[in-house]
Structures are given as structure tokens and as C-alpha cells.
């Protein structure tokens, strides 16, 4: 561990290593040091507290001067000499690893289970080798290189998603701590390096709906009803799978999803057809907790791919559940359902729309559009 007097001139003269990091200790103040990585130089204070070596990050050189860092080191070392661990009282952004920043993001910002799973996958799989790096050492060049590597290996969409996750976590960390440099992911925007993504636009074609409907009705009641609910509400797969009976008011003919993808609750009126379908299911399973029960540990239906494939083979139409959502909204738009009613039915926010912010869309105002769309879909499938 080299020993030098840590001044601006001496620090500027230190060359960054090609990889890893080098620790320099101050020749005057024992316990005061500088950690030099490939991209950053960070001041620290180190001493033993209760027979354990404790290292406390002070700040990044450039935003923290050597004089300020030395003074802070003296305060920290004095506290440690009294047997106190300063880390329990003060944590800086420079202390956070990439994994630590993701963990703090999860702790302070509740996410839907599916969203948290995707964020965790990002740091566990695609940024695994960065997990223990200080987040302030993630450079713009590293972001560009990793994005390109992921694009080639895992595809354009995955590369963009990983970097969006990192950008969100980094922005959150920068808002919580004062010593975080600008977000390195911004280089993808500045360099116009984001991959172009083609949004899926597939729906079940109108001429194919009768055959699809017939194929669905050859499944057992649970699968049939699951797919019909998807087509007549436009709800997401996880929202339908996790429907509980206590979220369905059959007397008021209202379905409630307490938590959706964007975090907002969703209330939908039930069309006549859907009301009768759910009433029949309730009569068949009066003591069941879930509308669509399953055999797994969750208690509700989870695996859906197999019955998608069976229906596809019968009718010859490839589809996903999100295609049913797009089919629902396409039919609704063709029936001239008002724009704001359409957004509410899909539970899309109107935060960026000033006018939309003034419109309160009560569930009863959605009842007529829902009935209208359901009747049109039933006509399209041949009135079956």
C-alpha cells in the first residue's frame, strides 16, 4: 500500500490502474487514504473498532477536496478511536455497490412482483459481474459496451430493458445521495444508441374470431372462462390469474383489481355476459378463494402456455394473452368508445394529459361502453 501525502498535486499525478483498484495511505494522517479505481478516486478513513477493521468512504475526489476529506477523516478516526462505527450513522452513495443500490431501490420503492422479479433478474443475470462494483464506478463507456454486448448476445429488447432498469435505480440513488455523479446511462440517449424496438401489433383478426371462440369452447370450463374474461375485459394475464372472489361484487356487477402493473387499483363494470359467466362459476365453487384456482403453491392458475398452444392448434391462430388485450381495445375503438374511457378500461394513466387530469371516470360511466364492446365481440364470434 503506497504512502504519500494526499494533496491535489499528488492525487492528480496518480495514474488509474488498468483493472482493479489500488489503495494509497496518507503519509501524515494514519488511517486516511485514497482508493484509486479504473475510473474514480475516492477518499476513505480506516481504523479498528472492537478488533474489526472498518473502512468508511468519505467522498469522491473531484467533488470532495483533499482538505475537506482530511478534516472529515480526522472526525471519523476520532469517533472510531472511541469505539464507535460511523457507518451505522452515515452511509454515502460512494459506499453503495450496484447490488446494494438495487436492494435499496426495492426497499424504498415498492414494485409489483413481476416488476421486481425483472429488476432482480437484471442485476442477477445481466449485470452479475458489476454487482459488487461501487455504483459510482460505472462509466459511460462501460454502459455503451455492455449495451452493445447484450444486444448481440440477448437481443435488442433485453439490452434496452437492462439499461432502463439501471437508469431507474441510478436516478433513485442520485436523488437519495449527494455524492453521485451524473447517470452514465444517459450516454445511450446522447449517442442515439438505444435499440429500435418494434411494438407488437398483433390481434386476433375479425374473420378468425369465430374459429378461435369455437376452439376455446372445446377446453374445460376453467380455461374457457379464463380466455373469455381476457377477451371481454382486456385485463393482463397476472391480473386475471390472481382474481379473488372477494374482489368481485356480483350484486353490484363490479370487478376490482386491487393492484395493477402501474400500482393503481382498477374497477371494471361487468357486462351481462361476463356477469352470468362469473355467477355460474361462483355457484360451482362456493368455497373457493380464487376465481381461477390452480394446483401450485400460489393456489391460483399460473401456467397458461400449454392451453394457448392447444387452442392455437385447433383454430390455426397464433396468439398471446396480450393479443386478446389488443383485440379488446381494437374492438372498443371501432365502436367509438371515448378516448378517456378507453384509457380507464386499460388502466392507463393520463398523467401527461392536462385535460385527462380533470376527468373523473366513475365505474358507472364505464358500464355502457363495456356492455357495448361485449355485445360487439359476441356478434363477431357469430352470436355464440
C-alpha positions in Angstrom: 0.0 0.0 0.0 1.9 3.1 -1.2 2.2 6.0 1.3 2.1 9.6 0.0 0.9 12.9 1.3 -2.6 13.3 -0.2 -2.7 16.7 -1.9 -4.3 17.8 -5.1 -0.9 17.7 -6.9 0.0 14.2 -5.7 -3.5 12.8 -6.4 -3.6 14.3 -10.0 -0.3 12.6 -10.6 -1.7 9.1 -9.7 -2.5 7.0 -12.8 -5.5 4.8 -12.8 -4.9 1.1 -12.9 -6.0 -0.9 -16.0 -8.1 -3.1 -13.7 -9.0 -3.5 -10.0 -8.0 -0.8 -7.5 -5.0 0.5 -5.6 -5.2 1.9 -2.0 -2.9 4.8 -1.1 -2.4 5.9 2.5 -1.7 9.4 3.6 1.9 9.7 5.0 0.8 12.3 7.6 -2.6 11.2 8.9 -2.7 7.5 9.8 -5.9 5.9 8.7 -6.6 8.5 5.9 -6.4 7.0 2.4 -7.4 7.1 -1.2 -8.9 4.3 -3.2 -8.0 4.5 -6.9 -10.1 2.5 -9.3 -10.1 2.4 -13.1 -12.4 5.5 -13.3 -12.6 7.1 -9.9 -10.5 8.2 -6.9 -12.3 8.0 -3.6 -11.2 9.2 -0.1 -11.6 6.9 2.9 -10.8 6.6 6.6 -9.8 3.2 8.1 -9.2 2.0 11.6 -10.0 -0.8 14.0 -13.2 -0.7 16.0 -13.6 -3.5 18.6 -10.9 -5.5 16.9 -12.5 -5.2 13.5 -11.0 -3.2 10.6 -13.6 -0.6 9.5 -13.3 1.4 6.3 -15.5 4.4 5.8 -15.9 6.1 2.4 -15.6 9.9 2.7 -16.2 11.1 -0.9 -15.1 11.1 -4.5 -12.1 13.2 -5.4 -13.3 16.0 -7.7 -16.4 16.6 -5.7 -14.5 16.4 -2.4 -11.3 18.3 -2.0 -8.3 16.7 -0.2 -8.5 19.4 2.6 -12.2 18.7 3.2 -11.6 14.9 3.1 -8.7 15.2 5.5 -10.8 17.1 8.0 -13.6 14.7 7.7 -11.2 11.8 8.2 -9.9 13.2 11.4 -13.5 13.4 12.7 -14.2 9.8 11.7 -11.0 8.4 13.1 -11.6 10.2 16.4 -15.1 8.6 16.6 -13.6 5.2 15.8 -11.0 5.7 18.4 -13.9 6.0 20.9 -15.2 2.6 19.8 -18.0 3.8 17.5 -18.7 2.6 14.0 -19.5 5.7 11.9 -21.1 3.5 9.2 -24.1 2.8 11.3 -24.8 6.6 11.3 -23.8 7.7 7.9 -23.7 6.0 4.6 -22.8 7.8 1.4 -23.6 7.0 -2.2 -20.0 6.0 -2.8 -20.5 3.1 -0.3 -23.2 1.6 -2.5 -22.4 -1.3 -4.8 -24.6 -1.9 -7.9 -26.3 -4.7 -6.0 -26.7 -2.5 -2.9 -28.3 0.2 -5.0 -30.8 -2.2 -6.4 -31.6 -3.6 -3.0 -32.2 -0.1 -1.6 -34.4 0.7 -4.6 -36.5 -2.4 -3.8 -36.7 -1.5 -0.1 -37.8 2.1 -0.6 -39.9 1.8 -3.7 -42.5 -1.0 -3.7 -42.9 -2.7 -7.1 -45.3 -5.2 -8.5 -44.0 -8.7 -8.0 -43.4 -9.1 -11.7 -41.5 -5.8 -12.0 -39.3 -6.6 -9.0 -38.6 -10.1 -10.5 -37.5 -8.4 -13.7 -35.3 -5.9 -11.9 -33.7 -8.7 -9.8 -33.0 -10.7 -12.9 -31.2 -7.7 -14.4 -28.7 -7.5 -11.6 -28.5 -11.2 -11.0 -28.0 -12.3 -14.6 -27.1 -9.4 -17.0 -25.1 -7.2 -14.6 -23.7 -10.1 -12.4 -20.1 -9.0 -12.8 -21.0 -5.5 -11.8 -22.9 -6.4 -8.7 -20.0 -5.8 -6.2 -18.7 -2.7 -8.0 -19.3 0.7 -6.4 -22.1 2.2 -8.5 -20.2 5.4 -8.9 -17.6 3.5 -10.9 -20.0 2.5 -13.6 -18.8 4.7 -16.5 -20.5 5.8 -19.7 -18.0 3.7 -21.7 -19.0 0.6 -19.6 -22.7 1.3 -20.3 -22.1 1.6 -24.1 -20.0 -1.6 -24.2 -22.4 -3.6 -22.0 -25.5 -2.5 -24.0 -23.8 -3.5 -27.3 -22.7 -6.9 -25.8 -26.2 -7.6 -24.6 -27.7 -6.5 -27.9 -25.6 -9.0 -29.8 -26.0 -11.9 -27.3 -29.5 -11.4 -25.8 -31.3 -9.2 -28.3 -32.3 -5.6 -28.7 -35.2 -5.6 -26.3 -33.3 -7.3 -23.4 -30.4 -4.8 -23.8 -32.7 -1.8 -23.6 -34.6 -3.3 -20.7 -31.5 -3.9 -18.6 -30.3 -0.4 -19.2 -33.7 1.1 -18.4 -33.6 -0.8 -15.1 -30.1 0.5 -14.3 -31.1 4.0 -15.3 -34.1 4.0 -12.9 -32.0 2.6 -10.0 -29.2 5.1 -10.6 -31.6 8.0 -10.7 -33.2 6.9 -7.5 -29.7 6.6 -5.8 -28.7 10.0 -7.1 -31.8 11.5 -5.6 -31.0 10.0 -2.2 -27.3 10.8 -2.1 -25.4 14.0 -2.9 -22.1 12.4 -4.0 -23.4 10.5 -7.0 -22.0 11.6 -10.5 -24.4 12.1 -13.5 -26.2 9.0 -14.7 -23.9 7.1 -17.1 -26.9 5.5 -18.9 -27.6 9.0 -20.4 -24.8 8.2 -23.0 -27.3 5.9 -24.8 -29.6 8.8 -25.5 -26.8 11.2 -26.3 -25.1 8.7 -28.7 -28.5 7.6 -30.1 -27.5 4.1 -29.2 -30.8 2.8 -27.9 -32.0 -0.1 -30.0 -35.1 0.4 -32.0 -38.0 -1.7 -30.8 -41.0 -2.7 -32.9 -44.1 -2.8 -30.8 -46.2 -5.9 -31.2 -49.4 -5.0 -33.0 -50.9 -8.5 -33.4 -54.6 -9.1 -32.7 -57.0 -11.9 -33.4 -58.3 -11.0 -36.8 -62.1 -10.4 -37.1 -62.5 -13.2 -39.6 -60.7 -15.6 -37.2 -62.7 -14.8 -34.0 -65.5 -17.4 -34.7 -62.9 -20.2 -35.1 -60.9 -19.0 -32.1 -64.1 -18.9 -30.0 -65.1 -22.4 -31.0 -61.6 -23.7 -30.1 -61.8 -22.1 -26.7 -65.1 -23.8 -26.0 -63.5 -27.1 -26.5 -61.4 -26.6 -23.5 -62.5 -27.3 -19.9 -64.6 -24.7 -18.1 -61.7 -23.0 -16.3 -59.6 -22.5 -19.4 -62.5 -21.4 -21.4 -63.7 -18.9 -18.9 -60.1 -17.6 -18.3 -59.7 -16.7 -22.0 -63.2 -15.2 -22.3 -62.5 -12.9 -19.3 -59.3 -11.8 -21.0 -61.1 -11.1 -24.3 -64.1 -9.3 -22.7 -62.0 -7.1 -20.3 -58.6 -6.6 -21.8 -57.1 -7.4 -18.5 -53.5 -8.7 -18.1 -52.7 -12.4 -17.5 -51.5 -11.9 -14.0 -54.5 -9.8 -13.1 -56.9 -12.5 -14.2 -54.9 -15.3 -12.6 -54.8 -13.6 -9.2 -58.5 -12.7 -9.1 -60.1 -13.5 -5.8 -63.8 -13.9 -5.3 -63.7 -11.2 -2.6 -62.7 -8.7 -5.4 -65.9 -9.4 -7.4 -69.1 -7.8 -6.3 -71.7 -9.8 -8.1 -74.6 -7.8 -6.7 -73.1 -4.5 -7.9 -71.7 -6.2 -11.0 -68.2 -4.8 -10.4 -64.8 -6.4 -10.7 -61.9 -4.9 -8.7 -58.1 -5.5 -9.2 -56.5 -4.0 -6.0 -53.1 -3.7 -7.6 -52.2 -3.5 -11.2 -49.0 -3.1 -13.2 -48.8 0.7 -12.6 -49.8 0.4 -9.0 -53.2 1.9 -9.3 -56.4 -0.2 -8.4 -58.7 -1.0 -11.3 -62.5 -1.2 -11.1 -64.5 -2.5 -14.1 -68.2 -3.0 -14.5 -69.2 -6.5 -15.6 -71.0 -6.9 -18.9 -74.2 -9.0 -18.8 -72.3 -12.0 -20.5 -69.4 -11.8 -18.0 -71.7 -11.4 -15.0 -73.6 -14.6 -16.0 -70.3 -16.4 -16.6 -68.9 -15.5 -13.2 -72.2 -16.2 -11.4 -72.1 -19.7 -12.9 -68.5 -20.2 -11.7 -69.4 -19.0 -8.2 -72.2 -21.4 -8.0 -69.9 -24.3 -9.0 -67.2 -23.3 -6.4 -68.9 -21.6 -3.5 -66.0 -22.2 -1.0 -63.1 -21.4 -3.4 -60.8 -18.4 -2.7 -59.6 -17.9 -6.2 -61.7 -17.4 -9.3 -59.2 -19.5 -11.3 -57.7 -21.9 -8.8 -54.6 -23.9 -9.6 -52.6 -26.8 -8.2 -49.4 -25.0 -7.4 -48.1 -23.3 -4.2 -49.8 -20.0 -5.1 -53.2 -21.6 -5.1 -54.2 -19.8 -8.3 -53.7 -20.6 -12.0 -50.1 -19.9 -13.1 -49.2 -21.9 -16.2 -51.1 -20.8 -19.3 -48.8 -21.5 -22.2 -50.0 -25.1 -22.7 -53.6 -24.3 -23.2 -52.7 -21.4 -25.5 -50.9 -23.9 -27.7 -53.9 -26.3 -27.7 -56.3 -23.6 -28.8 -53.8 -22.4 -31.4 -53.6 -26.0 -32.9 -57.4 -26.2 -33.1 -58.1 -22.9 -34.7 -54.8 -22.3 -36.5 -54.4 -18.8 -35.0 -51.2 -18.0 -33.1 -52.0 -15.6 -30.2 -50.8 -14.5 -26.8 -52.9 -13.2 -23.9 -51.7 -9.7 -24.7 -53.1 -10.2 -28.2 -56.5 -10.6 -26.5 -56.0 -7.2 -24.7 -55.1 -5.6 -28.1 -58.2 -7.2 -29.7 -60.4 -5.9 -26.9 -59.1 -2.3 -27.3 -59.3 -2.5 -31.1 -62.9 -3.5 -31.0 -63.6 -0.8 -28.4 -62.0 1.9 -30.6 -64.0 0.7 -33.6 -67.2 1.3 -31.5 -66.2 4.9 -30.9 -65.6 4.4 -27.2 -64.4 7.8 -25.9 -60.6 8.1 -25.6 -60.6 8.7 -21.8 -62.9 5.8 -21.2 -60.6 3.6 -23.2 -57.6 4.6 -21.2 -59.5 3.9 -18.0 -60.6 0.5 -19.2 -57.0 -0.4 -19.8 -55.9 1.3 -16.6 -53.5 3.6 -18.4 -52.7 6.8 -16.6 -53.3 10.3 -18.0 -50.5 12.0 -16.1 -49.1 13.7 -19.2 -52.5 14.9 -20.3 -53.7 18.1 -18.6 -57.3 17.6 -19.7 -57.3 14.0 -18.6 -56.3 15.0 -15.1 -59.6 16.9 -14.7 -61.8 14.0 -15.8 -63.0 11.6 -13.0 -64.1 8.4 -14.7 -66.5 6.7 -12.3 -67.0 3.0 -12.8 -70.7 3.5 -13.7 -69.7 5.7 -16.6 -67.8 2.7 -18.0 -70.8 0.4 -17.8 -72.3 1.4 -21.1 -69.1 1.2 -23.1 -68.2 -2.2 -21.5 -71.6 -3.6 -22.4 -71.4 -2.2 -25.9 -67.9 -3.8 -26.6 -69.0 -7.1 -25.2 -72.1 -7.2 -27.4 -70.0 -6.4 -30.5 -67.4 -9.1 -29.7 -70.3 -11.6 -29.3 -71.6 -10.6 -32.6 -68.2 -11.0 -34.2 -67.8 -14.6 -32.9 -71.2 -15.4 -34.5 -73.5 -14.7 -31.6 -72.4 -17.8 -29.8 
